[in-house]
């Protein structure tokens, strides 16, 4: 309106506003993802070390757990249950 004079509020086209919002959201999302990278890397490293210590990186340990015929032979290896139970417990506490 003409009666507002030079102090009249300027209108910004809707397209430009949406583009700025999308750009800002992308920048915030990238910043958030980079912030999560450190803790995720640390968790993955600890998990990897735990798997190596428990020897779950060796195929015979996994096969020994999955070989259910080992019950009758007495060669079944239940150690994977302990590893899975530990992971479940930590997840349960986290949630």
Buried (B, 14 or more C-beta within 10 A) or exposed (E): EEEEEEEEEEEEEEEEEEEEEEEEEEEEEEEEEEEEEEEEEEEEEEEEEEBEEBEBEEEEBBEBBEBEEBEEEEEBBEEBEEBEEEEEEEEEEEE
